[in-house]
Amino acid sequence: MAYSTQMAAALSGATPGQIRSWRQDRGAGPFMRPELSSWPALYSFRDVLALRAFARLREDFSLQSLRRAVDNLRLLGEIGHLSAYSLVAEGKSIALYEDDEHSTDLLKHPGQRIVATLADIMEPFAPRPGVIIPHLLHPNAHVSVDPETQGGQPVITGTRVPSNEIAELLRDGVPAEKIADYYPSVNAEAARDAERFALYVDSYASGGRAA
């Protein structure tokens, strides 16, 4: 699945402005280059995982600190896609979480073994005042995101029906109670949840959801 900047922002919690800034080369190379395409920018599900981790860390750390942590990660020989690593806040530092007994400091004392607790990046969180980012795989009761279903495109839970198709029908004037005439597996409440999720994604258009 190829996610636009807007959808990647809605799923990760990073703002569109942050995402655009992170993919720019300001002399030290892009902080977060899209895995699929740089122009137009198209993000993979792995990219969304990495962006979501950075959005959580960005609550407590400057972008310069994040860049330094990633640079130190690379210096330690870790050159895989950033979504392959669990980067977590540990006090005033950033750590590479390996398991409950092994974590490596990436900021204050790079390479030093420390104890760190893994924060699940799938869970809801609040990156900015007044903004709640929903669960990555279950944005609401009837909308799900699964990289193995429709390539990661948000779908009505328990089906392969893209939620945006349902939202478009509602926007075209089809009542929620009539959606089952088009998609028998989608009930009225699921249709309304698809519309709610579409409105949430729309809030990230043109750099939205900054606060």
Secondary structure, 3 states (H helix, E strand, C coil): CCECHHHHHHHHCCCHHHHHHHCCCCCCCCCCCCCCEECCEEECHHHHHHHHHHHHHCCCCCHHHHHHHHHHHHHCCCCCCHHHCEEEEECCEEEEEEECCEEEECCCCCCCEECCCCCCCCCCEEEECCEEECCCCCCECCEECCCCCHHHCCEECCCCCEHHHHHHHHHCCCCHHHHHHHCCCCCHHHHHHHHHHHHHHHCCHHHCCCC
